[in-house]
Amino acid sequence: MTTAPRYVPASALVTTAMAAEEAAVVPDTIRKWVQLKHLTPAGRRGRSHLFRLEDVFAAERATRRAHERRARA
C-alpha cells in the first residue's frame, strides 16, 4: 500500500544552501546525502531541490551517529 505524499507549504521548505547552513555542513554534503538516499527532496523550485528542515536534521543526526560508530570501532 502506498501513501500519498504529505502536502508541505513551499514556505516550509529550504534550498540546498539553506539546508547546509542549518546543518552546519557544506552544500556538497547535502547533495551527497541525497545521492546516498539519506535525504529525500520534498520539492523543487526550477532545477533546485527543496528540503524540509526536519528531514535535513534527521539525515545529519544519522550521519553523525554512523561516523561516531566507525570512529569507536
CHARMM-style PDB file with segment names, atoms N, HN, CA, C and O in Angstrom:
ATOM      1  N   MET     1       0.838  -1.172   0.000  1.00  0.00      PROA
ATOM      2  CA  MET     1       0.000   0.000   0.000  1.00  0.00      PROA
ATOM      3  C   MET     1       0.890   1.245   0.000  1.00  0.00      PROA
ATOM      4  O   MET     1       1.782   1.366   0.840  1.00  0.00      PROA
ATOM      5  N   THR     2       0.662   2.140  -0.906  1.00  0.00      PROA
ATOM      6  HN  THR     2      -0.062   2.041  -1.588  1.00  0.00      PROA
ATOM      7  CA  THR     2       1.436   3.378  -0.954  1.00  0.00      PROA
ATOM      8  C   THR     2       0.626   4.505  -0.346  1.00  0.00      PROA
ATOM      9  O   THR     2      -0.603   4.519  -0.411  1.00  0.00      PROA
ATOM     10  N   THR     3       1.325   5.432   0.233  1.00  0.00      PROA
ATOM     11  HN  THR     3       2.324   5.421   0.286  1.00  0.00      PROA
ATOM     12  CA  THR     3       0.648   6.586   0.808  1.00  0.00      PROA
ATOM     13  C   THR     3       0.948   7.801  -0.049  1.00  0.00      PROA
ATOM     14  O   THR     3       2.018   7.915  -0.646  1.00  0.00      PROA
ATOM     15  N   ALA     4      -0.001   8.690  -0.096  1.00  0.00      PROA
ATOM     16  HN  ALA     4      -0.870   8.598   0.389  1.00  0.00      PROA
ATOM     17  CA  ALA     4       0.193   9.923  -0.864  1.00  0.00      PROA
ATOM     18  C   ALA     4       1.178  10.817  -0.123  1.00  0.00      PROA
ATOM     19  O   ALA     4       1.167  10.865   1.107  1.00  0.00      PROA
ATOM     20  N   PRO     5       2.026  11.521  -0.859  1.00  0.00      PROA
ATOM     21  CA  PRO     5       2.951  12.430  -0.181  1.00  0.00      PROA
ATOM     22  C   PRO     5       2.188  13.498   0.581  1.00  0.00      PROA
ATOM     23  O   PRO     5       1.152  13.988   0.131  1.00  0.00      PROA
ATOM     24  N   ARG     6       2.721  13.850   1.747  1.00  0.00      PROA
ATOM     25  HN  ARG     6       3.562  13.451   2.113  1.00  0.00      PROA
ATOM     26  CA  ARG     6       2.101  14.908   2.541  1.00  0.00      PROA
ATOM     27  C   ARG     6       2.304  16.240   1.851  1.00  0.00      PROA
ATOM     28  O   ARG     6       3.341  16.480   1.234  1.00  0.00      PROA
ATOM     29  N   TYR     7       1.315  17.099   1.959  1.00  0.00      PROA
ATOM     30  HN  TYR     7       0.472  16.904   2.461  1.00  0.00      PROA
ATOM     31  CA  TYR     7       1.443  18.454   1.425  1.00  0.00      PROA
ATOM     32  C   TYR     7       2.275  19.275   2.397  1.00  0.00      PROA
ATOM     33  O   TYR     7       1.980  19.340   3.591  1.00  0.00      PROA
ATOM     34  N   VAL     8       3.304  19.893   1.874  1.00  0.00      PROA
ATOM     35  HN  VAL     8       3.544  19.841   0.904  1.00  0.00      PROA
ATOM     36  CA  VAL     8       4.146  20.775   2.680  1.00  0.00      PROA
ATOM     37  C   VAL     8       4.125  22.129   2.002  1.00  0.00      PROA
ATOM     38  O   VAL     8       4.483  22.223   0.827  1.00  0.00      PROA
ATOM     39  N   PRO     9       3.717  23.191   2.702  1.00  0.00      PROA
ATOM     40  CA  PRO     9       3.715  24.508   2.072  1.00  0.00      PROA
ATOM     41  C   PRO     9       5.116  24.887   1.616  1.00  0.00      PROA
ATOM     42  O   PRO     9       6.096  24.599   2.304  1.00  0.00      PROA
ATOM     43  N   ALA    10       5.212  25.527   0.470  1.00  0.00      PROA
ATOM     44  HN  ALA    10       4.417  25.761  -0.089  1.00  0.00      PROA
ATOM     45  CA  ALA    10       6.514  25.901  -0.084  1.00  0.00      PROA
ATOM     46  C   ALA    10       7.309  26.766   0.889  1.00  0.00      PROA
ATOM     47  O   ALA    10       8.540  26.724   0.879  1.00  0.00      PROA
ATOM     48  N   SER    11       6.642  27.539   1.718  1.00  0.00      PROA
ATOM     49  HN  SER    11       5.642  27.573   1.726  1.00  0.00      PROA
ATOM     50  CA  SER    11       7.351  28.396   2.663  1.00  0.00      PROA
ATOM     51  C   SER    11       8.061  27.589   3.742  1.00  0.00      PROA
ATOM     52  O   SER    11       8.954  28.113   4.408  1.00  0.00      PROA
ATOM     53  N   ALA    12       7.684  26.315   3.933  1.00  0.00      PROA
ATOM     54  HN  ALA    12       6.959  25.889   3.392  1.00  0.00      PROA
ATOM     55  CA  ALA    12       8.297  25.466   4.948  1.00  0.00      PROA
ATOM     56  C   ALA    12       9.506  24.720   4.385  1.00  0.00      PROA
ATOM     57  O   ALA    12      10.136  23.941   5.100  1.00  0.00      PROA
ATOM     58  N   LEU    13       9.828  24.944   3.144  1.00  0.00      PROA
ATOM     59  HN  LEU    13       9.316  25.578   2.564  1.00  0.00      PROA
ATOM     60  CA  LEU    13      10.930  24.238   2.502  1.00  0.00      PROA
ATOM     61  C   LEU    13      12.137  25.158   2.352  1.00  0.00      PROA
ATOM     62  O   LEU    13      11.996  26.373   2.210  1.00  0.00      PROA
ATOM     63  N   VAL    14      13.321  24.560   2.385  1.00  0.00      PROA
ATOM     64  HN  VAL    14      13.436  23.573   2.500  1.00  0.00      PROA
ATOM     65  CA  VAL    14      14.556  25.336   2.259  1.00  0.00      PROA
ATOM     66  C   VAL    14      15.379  24.806   1.089  1.00  0.00      PROA
ATOM     67  O   VAL    14      15.256  23.648   0.690  1.00  0.00      PROA
ATOM     68  N   THR    15      16.215  25.678   0.558  1.00  0.00      PROA
ATOM     69  HN  THR    15      16.315  26.619   0.882  1.00  0.00      PROA
ATOM     70  CA  THR    15      17.102  25.314  -0.547  1.00  0.00      PROA
ATOM     71  C   THR    15      18.278  24.492  -0.018  1.00  0.00      PROA
ATOM     72  O   THR    15      18.452  24.346   1.191  1.00  0.00      PROA
ATOM     73  N   THR    16      19.072  23.964  -0.932  1.00  0.00      PROA
ATOM     74  HN  THR    16      18.931  24.083  -1.914  1.00  0.00      PROA
ATOM     75  CA  THR    16      20.265  23.211  -0.560  1.00  0.00      PROA
ATOM     76  C   THR    16      21.211  24.068   0.272  1.00  0.00      PROA
ATOM     77  O   THR    16      21.737  23.608   1.286  1.00  0.00      PROA
ATOM     78  N   ALA    17      21.429  25.297  -0.145  1.00  0.00      PROA
ATOM     79  HN  ALA    17      21.003  25.671  -0.968  1.00  0.00      PROA
ATOM     80  CA  ALA    17      22.343  26.187   0.591  1.00  0.00      PROA
ATOM     81  C   ALA    17      21.825  26.467   1.992  1.00  0.00      PROA
ATOM     82  O   ALA    17      22.595  26.452   2.952  1.00  0.00      PROA
ATOM     83  N   MET    18      20.523  26.725   2.120  1.00  0.00      PROA
ATOM     84  HN  MET    18      19.897  26.737   1.340  1.00  0.00      PROA
ATOM     85  CA  MET    18      19.951  26.993   3.431  1.00  0.00      PROA
ATOM     86  C   MET    18      19.993  25.750   4.314  1.00  0.00      PROA
ATOM     87  O   MET    18      20.262  25.846   5.511  1.00  0.00      PROA
ATOM     88  N   ALA    19      19.728  24.586   3.728  1.00  0.00      PROA
ATOM     89  HN  ALA    19      19.510  24.508   2.755  1.00  0.00      PROA
ATOM     90  CA  ALA    19      19.790  23.332   4.481  1.00  0.00      PROA
ATOM     91  C   ALA    19      21.200  23.092   4.996  1.00  0.00      PROA
ATOM     92  O   ALA    19      21.389  22.679   6.140  1.00  0.00      PROA
ATOM     93  N   ALA    20      22.189  23.351   4.145  1.00  0.00      PROA
ATOM     94  HN  ALA    20      22.035  23.686   3.215  1.00  0.00      PROA
ATOM     95  CA  ALA    20      23.579  23.164   4.541  1.00  0.00      PROA
ATOM     96  C   ALA    20      23.946  24.098   5.687  1.00  0.00      PROA
ATOM     97  O   ALA    20      24.621  23.695   6.634  1.00  0.00      PROA
ATOM     98  N   GLU    21      23.505  25.329   5.597  1.00  0.00      PROA
ATOM     99  HN  GLU    21      22.957  25.656   4.827  1.00  0.00      PROA
ATOM    100  CA  GLU    21      23.808  26.294   6.656  1.00  0.00      PROA
ATOM    101  C   GLU    21      23.180  25.869   7.979  1.00  0.00      PROA
ATOM    102  O   GLU    21      23.825  25.951   9.024  1.00  0.00      PROA
ATOM    103  N   GLU    22      21.945  25.421   7.946  1.00  0.00      PROA
ATOM    104  HN  GLU    22      21.420  25.355   7.097  1.00  0.00      PROA
ATOM    105  CA  GLU    22      21.259  24.995   9.167  1.00  0.00      PROA
ATOM    106  C   GLU    22      21.908  23.765   9.798  1.00  0.00      PROA
ATOM    107  O   GLU    22      21.950  23.640  11.022  1.00  0.00      PROA
ATOM    108  N   ALA    23      22.417  22.852   8.954  1.00  0.00      PROA
ATOM    109  HN  ALA    23      22.383  22.954   7.960  1.00  0.00      PROA
ATOM    110  CA  ALA    23      23.037  21.620   9.458  1.00  0.00      PROA
ATOM    111  C   ALA    23      24.534  21.786   9.703  1.00  0.00      PROA
ATOM    112  O   ALA    23      25.202  20.840  10.121  1.00  0.00      PROA
ATOM    113  N   ALA    24      25.064  22.975   9.446  1.00  0.00      PROA
ATOM    114  HN  ALA    24      24.522  23.744   9.106  1.00  0.00      PROA
ATOM    115  CA  ALA    24      26.497  23.276   9.647  1.00  0.00      PROA
ATOM    116  C   ALA    24      27.393  22.363   8.805  1.00  0.00      PROA
ATOM    117  O   ALA    24      28.400  21.837   9.280  1.00  0.00      PROA
ATOM    118  N   VAL    25      26.993  22.195   7.546  1.00  0.00      PROA
ATOM    119  HN  VAL    25      26.175  22.622   7.161  1.00  0.00      PROA
ATOM    120  CA  VAL    25      27.789  21.435   6.571  1.00  0.00      PROA
ATOM    121  C   VAL    25      27.858  22.263   5.292  1.00  0.00      PROA
ATOM    122  O   VAL    25      27.212  23.305   5.188  1.00  0.00      PROA
ATOM    123  N   VAL    26      28.636  21.802   4.328  1.00  0.00      PROA
ATOM    124  HN  VAL    26      29.161  20.955   4.413  1.00  0.00      PROA
ATOM    125  CA  VAL    26      28.711  22.485   3.041  1.00  0.00      PROA
ATOM    126  C   VAL    26      27.614  21.942   2.114  1.00  0.00      PROA
ATOM    127  O   VAL    26      27.166  20.810   2.299  1.00  0.00      PROA
ATOM    128  N   PRO    27      27.173  22.726   1.122  1.00  0.00      PROA
ATOM    129  CA  PRO    27      26.124  22.256   0.211  1.00  0.00      PROA
ATOM    130  C   PRO    27      26.439  20.924  -0.471  1.00  0.00      PROA
ATOM    131  O   PRO    27      25.530  20.138  -0.735  1.00  0.00      PROA
ATOM    132  N   ASP    28      27.714  20.665  -0.756  1.00  0.00      PROA
ATOM    133  HN  ASP    28      28.452  21.304  -0.541  1.00  0.00      PROA
ATOM    134  CA  ASP    28      28.067  19.372  -1.361  1.00  0.00      PROA
ATOM    135  C   ASP    28      27.674  18.204  -0.460  1.00  0.00      PROA
ATOM    136  O   ASP    28      27.348  17.125  -0.955  1.00  0.00      PROA
ATOM    137  N   THR    29      27.701  18.407   0.845  1.00  0.00      PROA
ATOM    138  HN  THR    29      27.966  19.283   1.247  1.00  0.00      PROA
ATOM    139  CA  THR    29      27.304  17.347   1.777  1.00  0.00      PROA
ATOM    140  C   THR    29      25.818  17.053   1.641  1.00  0.00      PROA
ATOM    141  O   THR    29      25.414  15.890   1.649  1.00  0.00      PROA
ATOM    142  N   ILE    30      25.009  18.086   1.519  1.00  0.00      PROA
ATOM    143  HN  ILE    30      25.337  19.030   1.513  1.00  0.00      PROA
ATOM    144  CA  ILE    30      23.565  17.887   1.319  1.00  0.00      PROA
ATOM    145  C   ILE    30      23.329  17.100   0.036  1.00  0.00      PROA
ATOM    146  O   ILE    30      22.529  16.165   0.013  1.00  0.00      PROA
ATOM    147  N   ARG    31      24.028  17.482  -1.034  1.00  0.00      PROA
ATOM    148  HN  ARG    31      24.678  18.242  -1.015  1.00  0.00      PROA
ATOM    149  CA  ARG    31      23.883  16.765  -2.306  1.00  0.00      PROA
ATOM    150  C   ARG    31      24.323  15.312  -2.172  1.00  0.00      PROA
ATOM    151  O   ARG    31      23.719  14.424  -2.775  1.00  0.00      PROA
ATOM    152  N   LYS    32      25.369  15.060  -1.390  1.00  0.00      PROA
ATOM    153  HN  LYS    32      25.860  15.781  -0.901  1.00  0.00      PROA
ATOM    154  CA  LYS    32      25.857  13.690  -1.177  1.00  0.00      PROA
ATOM    155  C   LYS    32      24.823  12.873  -0.401  1.00  0.00      PROA
ATOM    156  O   LYS    32      24.594  11.703  -0.711  1.00  0.00      PROA
ATOM    157  N   TRP    33      24.198  13.488   0.608  1.00  0.00      PROA
ATOM    158  HN  TRP    33      24.383  14.438   0.859  1.00  0.00      PROA
ATOM    159  CA  TRP    33      23.154  12.784   1.361  1.00  0.00      PROA
ATOM    160  C   TRP    33      22.005  12.395   0.445  1.00  0.00      PROA
ATOM    161  O   TRP    33      21.428  11.319   0.598  1.00  0.00      PROA
ATOM    162  N   VAL    34      21.668  13.259  -0.506  1.00  0.00      PROA
ATOM    163  HN  VAL    34      22.136  14.133  -0.630  1.00  0.00      PROA
ATOM    164  CA  VAL    34      20.608  12.927  -1.471  1.00  0.00      PROA
ATOM    165  C   VAL    34      21.063  11.757  -2.344  1.00  0.00      PROA
ATOM    166  O   VAL    34      20.311  10.808  -2.566  1.00  0.00      PROA
ATOM    167  N   GLN    35      22.296  11.833  -2.834  1.00  0.00      PROA
ATOM    168  HN  GLN    35      22.908  12.603  -2.654  1.00  0.00      PROA
ATOM    169  CA  GLN    35      22.833  10.771  -3.689  1.00  0.00      PROA
ATOM    170  C   GLN    35      22.841   9.425  -2.964  1.00  0.00      PROA
ATOM    171  O   GLN    35      22.550   8.393  -3.568  1.00  0.00      PROA
ATOM    172  N   LEU    36      23.170   9.434  -1.680  1.00  0.00      PROA
ATOM    173  HN  LEU    36      23.406  10.273  -1.189  1.00  0.00      PROA
ATOM    174  CA  LEU    36      23.242   8.207  -0.883  1.00  0.00      PROA
ATOM    175  C   LEU    36      21.887   7.784  -0.317  1.00  0.00      PROA
ATOM    176  O   LEU    36      21.792   6.786   0.398  1.00  0.00      PROA
ATOM    177  N   LYS    37      20.839   8.547  -0.638  1.00  0.00      PROA
ATOM    178  HN  LYS    37      20.916   9.358  -1.219  1.00  0.00      PROA
ATOM    179  CA  LYS    37      19.465   8.269  -0.189  1.00  0.00      PROA
ATOM    180  C   LYS    37      19.285   8.454   1.319  1.00  0.00      PROA
ATOM    181  O   LYS    37      18.383   7.861   1.910  1.00  0.00      PROA
ATOM    182  N   HSD    38      20.134   9.271   1.945  1.00  0.00      PROA
ATOM    183  HN  HSD    38      20.867   9.753   1.465  1.00  0.00      PROA
ATOM    184  CA  HSD    38      19.958   9.610   3.353  1.00  0.00      PROA
ATOM    185  C   HSD    38      18.956  10.752   3.501  1.00  0.00      PROA
ATOM    186  O   HSD    38      18.388  10.960   4.573  1.00  0.00      PROA
ATOM    187  N   LEU    39      18.747  11.482   2.420  1.00  0.00      PROA
ATOM    188  HN  LEU    39      19.208  11.314   1.549  1.00  0.00      PROA
ATOM    189  CA  LEU    39      17.872  12.650   2.425  1.00  0.00      PROA
ATOM    190  C   LEU    39      17.106  12.679   1.109  1.00  0.00      PROA
ATOM    191  O   LEU    39      17.678  12.492   0.035  1.00  0.00      PROA
ATOM    192  N   THR    40      15.808  12.915   1.213  1.00  0.00      PROA
ATOM    193  HN  THR    40      15.344  13.067   2.085  1.00  0.00      PROA
ATOM    194  CA  THR    40      14.961  12.973   0.023  1.00  0.00      PROA
ATOM    195  C   THR    40      14.412  14.387  -0.130  1.00  0.00      PROA
ATOM    196  O   THR    40      13.846  14.934   0.816  1.00  0.00      PROA
ATOM    197  N   PRO    41      14.569  14.981  -1.301  1.00  0.00      PROA
ATOM    198  CA  PRO    41      13.993  16.310  -1.520  1.00  0.00      PROA
ATOM    199  C   PRO    41      12.470  16.264  -1.369  1.00  0.00      PROA
ATOM    200  O   PRO    41      11.828  15.283  -1.744  1.00  0.00      PROA
ATOM    201  N   ALA    42      11.912  17.323  -0.824  1.00  0.00      PROA
ATOM    202  HN  ALA    42      12.434  18.121  -0.520  1.00  0.00      PROA
ATOM    203  CA  ALA    42      10.467  17.406  -0.634  1.00  0.00      PROA
ATOM    204  C   ALA    42       9.799  18.168  -1.774  1.00  0.00      PROA
ATOM    205  O   ALA    42       8.571  18.205  -1.863  1.00  0.00      PROA
ATOM    206  N   GLY    43      10.596  18.767  -2.635  1.00  0.00      PROA
ATOM    207  HN  GLY    43      11.593  18.736  -2.562  1.00  0.00      PROA
ATOM    208  CA  GLY    43      10.034  19.520  -3.745  1.00  0.00      PROA
ATOM    209  C   GLY    43      11.137  20.103  -4.603  1.00  0.00      PROA
ATOM    210  O   GLY    43      12.322  19.840  -4.401  1.00  0.00      PROA
ATOM    211  N   ARG    44      10.713  20.899  -5.564  1.00  0.00      PROA
ATOM    212  HN  ARG    44       9.750  21.113  -5.729  1.00  0.00      PROA
ATOM    213  CA  ARG    44      11.661  21.545  -6.476  1.00  0.00      PROA
ATOM    214  C   ARG    44      11.204  22.973  -6.729  1.00  0.00      PROA
ATOM    215  O   ARG    44      10.012  23.281  -6.715  1.00  0.00      PROA
ATOM    216  N   ARG    45      12.176  23.825  -6.956  1.00  0.00      PROA
ATOM    217  HN  ARG    45      13.144  23.575  -6.968  1.00  0.00      PROA
ATOM    218  CA  ARG    45      11.923  25.180  -7.442  1.00  0.00      PROA
ATOM    219  C   ARG    45      12.845  25.325  -8.640  1.00  0.00      PROA
ATOM    220  O   ARG    45      14.057  25.482  -8.489  1.00  0.00      PROA
ATOM    221  N   GLY    46      12.268  25.273  -9.821  1.00  0.00      PROA
ATOM    222  HN  GLY    46      11.283  25.145  -9.943  1.00  0.00      PROA
ATOM    223  CA  GLY    46      13.097  25.251 -11.025  1.00  0.00      PROA
ATOM    224  C   GLY    46      13.911  23.964 -11.030  1.00  0.00      PROA
ATOM    225  O   GLY    46      13.357  22.867 -10.954  1.00  0.00      PROA
ATOM    226  N   ARG    47      15.224  24.106 -11.119  1.00  0.00      PROA
ATOM    227  HN  ARG    47      15.674  24.997 -11.180  1.00  0.00      PROA
ATOM    228  CA  ARG    47      16.102  22.928 -11.103  1.00  0.00      PROA
ATOM    229  C   ARG    47      16.629  22.617  -9.705  1.00  0.00      PROA
ATOM    230  O   ARG    47      17.336  21.627  -9.516  1.00  0.00      PROA
ATOM    231  N   SER    48      16.293  23.447  -8.730  1.00  0.00      PROA
ATOM    232  HN  SER    48      15.719  24.251  -8.883  1.00  0.00      PROA
ATOM    233  CA  SER    48      16.824  23.297  -7.375  1.00  0.00      PROA
ATOM    234  C   SER    48      15.936  22.403  -6.517  1.00  0.00      PROA
ATOM    235  O   SER    48      14.709  22.475  -6.583  1.00  0.00      PROA
ATOM    236  N   HSD    49      16.574  21.565  -5.719  1.00  0.00      PROA
ATOM    237  HN  HSD    49      17.571  21.507  -5.665  1.00  0.00      PROA
ATOM    238  CA  HSD    49      15.842  20.765  -4.743  1.00  0.00      PROA
ATOM    239  C   HSD    49      15.461  21.630  -3.555  1.00  0.00      PROA
ATOM    240  O   HSD    49      16.159  22.583  -3.209  1.00  0.00      PROA
ATOM    241  N   LEU    50      14.345  21.282  -2.941  1.00  0.00      PROA
ATOM    242  HN  LEU    50      13.778  20.508  -3.223  1.00  0.00      PROA
ATOM    243  CA  LEU    50      13.906  21.915  -1.702  1.00  0.00      PROA
ATOM    244  C   LEU    50      13.752  20.825  -0.654  1.00  0.00      PROA
ATOM    245  O   LEU    50      13.362  19.702  -0.970  1.00  0.00      PROA
ATOM    246  N   PHE    51      14.061  21.159   0.598  1.00  0.00      PROA
ATOM    247  HN  PHE    51      14.378  22.072   0.855  1.00  0.00      PROA
ATOM    248  CA  PHE    51      14.070  20.171   1.669  1.00  0.00      PROA
ATOM    249  C   PHE    51      13.276  20.654   2.867  1.00  0.00      PROA
ATOM    250  O   PHE    51      13.184  21.856   3.118  1.00  0.00      PROA
ATOM    251  N   ARG    52      12.701  19.713   3.608  1.00  0.00      PROA
ATOM    252  HN  ARG    52      12.776  18.737   3.405  1.00  0.00      PROA
ATOM    253  CA  ARG    52      12.098  20.019   4.897  1.00  0.00      PROA
ATOM    254  C   ARG    52      13.230  20.002   5.914  1.00  0.00      PROA
ATOM    255  O   ARG    52      14.054  19.087   5.907  1.00  0.00      PROA
ATOM    256  N   LEU    53      13.280  20.996   6.783  1.00  0.00      PROA
ATOM    257  HN  LEU    53      12.611  21.740   6.789  1.00  0.00      PROA
ATOM    258  CA  LEU    53      14.368  21.076   7.757  1.00  0.00      PROA
ATOM    259  C   LEU    53      14.410  19.854   8.664  1.00  0.00      PROA
ATOM    260  O   LEU    53      15.496  19.387   9.005  1.00  0.00      PROA
ATOM    261  N   GLU    54      13.261  19.326   9.061  1.00  0.00      PROA
ATOM    262  HN  GLU    54      12.378  19.705   8.784  1.00  0.00      PROA
ATOM    263  CA  GLU    54      13.285  18.149   9.929  1.00  0.00      PROA
ATOM    264  C   GLU    54      13.939  16.959   9.243  1.00  0.00      PROA
ATOM    265  O   GLU    54      14.586  16.146   9.903  1.00  0.00      PROA
ATOM    266  N   ASP    55      13.778  16.843   7.911  1.00  0.00      PROA
ATOM    267  HN  ASP    55      13.253  17.504   7.374  1.00  0.00      PROA
ATOM    268  CA  ASP    55      14.451  15.769   7.171  1.00  0.00      PROA
ATOM    269  C   ASP    55      15.960  16.000   7.131  1.00  0.00      PROA
ATOM    270  O   ASP    55      16.745  15.060   7.248  1.00  0.00      PROA
ATOM    271  N   VAL    56      16.350  17.250   6.967  1.00  0.00      PROA
ATOM    272  HN  VAL    56      15.712  18.014   6.872  1.00  0.00      PROA
ATOM    273  CA  VAL    56      17.778  17.596   6.942  1.00  0.00      PROA
ATOM    274  C   VAL    56      18.416  17.252   8.285  1.00  0.00      PROA
ATOM    275  O   VAL    56      19.489  16.650   8.332  1.00  0.00      PROA
ATOM    276  N   PHE    57      17.754  17.637   9.375  1.00  0.00      PROA
ATOM    277  HN  PHE    57      16.882  18.126   9.337  1.00  0.00      PROA
ATOM    278  CA  PHE    57      18.303  17.362  10.703  1.00  0.00      PROA
ATOM    279  C   PHE    57      18.358  15.866  10.990  1.00  0.00      PROA
ATOM    280  O   PHE    57      19.295  15.397  11.636  1.00  0.00      PROA
ATOM    281  N   ALA    58      17.373  15.118  10.523  1.00  0.00      PROA
ATOM    282  HN  ALA    58      16.612  15.500   9.999  1.00  0.00      PROA
ATOM    283  CA  ALA    58      17.382  13.668  10.717  1.00  0.00      PROA
ATOM    284  C   ALA    58      18.555  13.039   9.956  1.00  0.00      PROA
ATOM    285  O   ALA    58      19.228  12.155  10.485  1.00  0.00      PROA
ATOM    286  N   ALA    59      18.801  13.480   8.743  1.00  0.00      PROA
ATOM    287  HN  ALA    59      18.254  14.199   8.313  1.00  0.00      PROA
ATOM    288  CA  ALA    59      19.932  12.967   7.963  1.00  0.00      PROA
ATOM    289  C   ALA    59      21.249  13.331   8.630  1.00  0.00      PROA
ATOM    290  O   ALA    59      22.182  12.528   8.655  1.00  0.00      PROA
ATOM    291  N   GLU    60      21.323  14.540   9.168  1.00  0.00      PROA
ATOM    292  HN  GLU    60      20.565  15.192   9.147  1.00  0.00      PROA
ATOM    293  CA  GLU    60      22.546  14.980   9.843  1.00  0.00      PROA
ATOM    294  C   GLU    60      22.806  14.135  11.082  1.00  0.00      PROA
ATOM    295  O   GLU    60      23.941  13.717  11.310  1.00  0.00      PROA
ATOM    296  N   ARG    61      21.779  13.876  11.889  1.00  0.00      PROA
ATOM    297  HN  ARG    61      20.856  14.216  11.703  1.00  0.00      PROA
ATOM    298  CA  ARG    61      21.948  13.044  13.087  1.00  0.00      PROA
ATOM    299  C   ARG    61      22.367  11.632  12.720  1.00  0.00      PROA
ATOM    300  O   ARG    61      23.268  11.072  13.343  1.00  0.00      PROA
ATOM    301  N   ALA    62      21.729  11.055  11.722  1.00  0.00      PROA
ATOM    302  HN  ALA    62      20.997  11.510  11.216  1.00  0.00      PROA
ATOM    303  CA  ALA    62      22.057   9.688  11.306  1.00  0.00      PROA
ATOM    304  C   ALA    62      23.488   9.598  10.798  1.00  0.00      PROA
ATOM    305  O   ALA    62      24.192   8.629  11.083  1.00  0.00      PROA
ATOM    306  N   THR    63      23.914  10.594  10.056  1.00  0.00      PROA
ATOM    307  HN  THR    63      23.342  11.381   9.825  1.00  0.00      PROA
ATOM    308  CA  THR    63      25.276  10.600   9.514  1.00  0.00      PROA
ATOM    309  C   THR    63      26.302  10.728  10.633  1.00  0.00      PROA
ATOM    310  O   THR    63      27.314  10.027  10.636  1.00  0.00      PROA
ATOM    311  N   ARG    64      26.043  11.620  11.580  1.00  0.00      PROA
ATOM    312  HN  ARG    64      25.221  12.190  11.577  1.00  0.00      PROA
ATOM    313  CA  ARG    64      26.977  11.787  12.710  1.00  0.00      PROA
ATOM    314  C   ARG    64      27.065  10.521  13.551  1.00  0.00      PROA
ATOM    315  O   ARG    64      28.154  10.142  13.980  1.00  0.00      PROA
ATOM    316  N   ARG    65      25.935   9.861  13.792  1.00  0.00      PROA
ATOM    317  HN  ARG    65      25.050  10.169  13.442  1.00  0.00      PROA
ATOM    318  CA  ARG    65      25.945   8.608  14.568  1.00  0.00      PROA
ATOM    319  C   ARG    65      26.758   7.549  13.850  1.00  0.00      PROA
ATOM    320  O   ARG    65      27.523   6.820  14.482  1.00  0.00      PROA
ATOM    321  N   ALA    66      26.603   7.455  12.547  1.00  0.00      PROA
ATOM    322  HN  ALA    66      25.982   8.047  12.033  1.00  0.00      PROA
ATOM    323  CA  ALA    66      27.358   6.462  11.774  1.00  0.00      PROA
ATOM    324  C   ALA    66      28.854   6.742  11.861  1.00  0.00      PROA
ATOM    325  O   ALA    66      29.647   5.811  12.004  1.00  0.00      PROA
ATOM    326  N   HSD    67      29.251   8.012  11.777  1.00  0.00      PROA
ATOM    327  HN  HSD    67      28.606   8.768  11.661  1.00  0.00      PROA
ATOM    328  CA  HSD    67      30.668   8.378  11.887  1.00  0.00      PROA
ATOM    329  C   HSD    67      31.201   8.055  13.277  1.00  0.00      PROA
ATOM    330  O   HSD    67      32.324   7.570  13.416  1.00  0.00      PROA
ATOM    331  N   GLU    68      30.405   8.321  14.300  1.00  0.00      PROA
ATOM    332  HN  GLU    68      29.493   8.714  14.187  1.00  0.00      PROA
ATOM    333  CA  GLU    68      30.833   8.031  15.673  1.00  0.00      PROA
ATOM    334  C   GLU    68      31.016   6.537  15.879  1.00  0.00      PROA
ATOM    335  O   GLU    68      31.969   6.114  16.533  1.00  0.00      PROA
ATOM    336  N   ARG    69      30.112   5.735  15.328  1.00  0.00      PROA
ATOM    337  HN  ARG    69      29.338   6.079  14.796  1.00  0.00      PROA
ATOM    338  CA  ARG    69      30.245   4.264  15.446  1.00  0.00      PROA
ATOM    339  C   ARG    69      31.520   3.785  14.769  1.00  0.00      PROA
ATOM    340  O   ARG    69      32.228   2.932  15.304  1.00  0.00      PROA
ATOM    341  N   ARG    70      31.813   4.330  13.597  1.00  0.00      PROA
ATOM    342  HN  ARG    70      31.238   5.023  13.162  1.00  0.00      PROA
ATOM    343  CA  ARG    70      33.034   3.914  12.879  1.00  0.00      PROA
ATOM    344  C   ARG    70      34.284   4.353  13.621  1.00  0.00      PROA
ATOM    345  O   ARG    70      35.285   3.636  13.615  1.00  0.00      PROA
ATOM    346  N   ALA    71      34.249   5.517  14.261  1.00  0.00      PROA
ATOM    347  HN  ALA    71      33.436   6.099  14.266  1.00  0.00      PROA
ATOM    348  CA  ALA    71      35.406   6.029  14.986  1.00  0.00      PROA
ATOM    349  C   ALA    71      35.701   5.181  16.215  1.00  0.00      PROA
ATOM    350  O   ALA    71      36.860   5.032  16.601  1.00  0.00      PROA
ATOM    351  N   ARG    72      34.656   4.621  16.837  1.00  0.00      PROA
ATOM    352  HN  ARG    72      33.714   4.742  16.524  1.00  0.00      PROA
ATOM    353  CA  ARG    72      34.860   3.794  18.021  1.00  0.00      PROA
ATOM    354  C   ARG    72      35.322   2.389  17.669  1.00  0.00      PROA
ATOM    355  O   ARG    72      35.905   1.701  18.508  1.00  0.00      PROA
ATOM    356  N   ALA    73      35.074   1.963  16.462  1.00  0.00      PROA
ATOM    357  HN  ALA    73      34.601   2.522  15.780  1.00  0.00      PROA
ATOM    358  CA  ALA    73      35.409   0.577  16.065  1.00  0.00      PROA
ATOM    359  C   ALA    73      36.907   0.379  15.881  1.00  0.00      PROA
ATOM    360  OT1 ALA    73      37.348  -0.721  15.551  1.00  0.00      PROA
TER     361      ALA     73
END
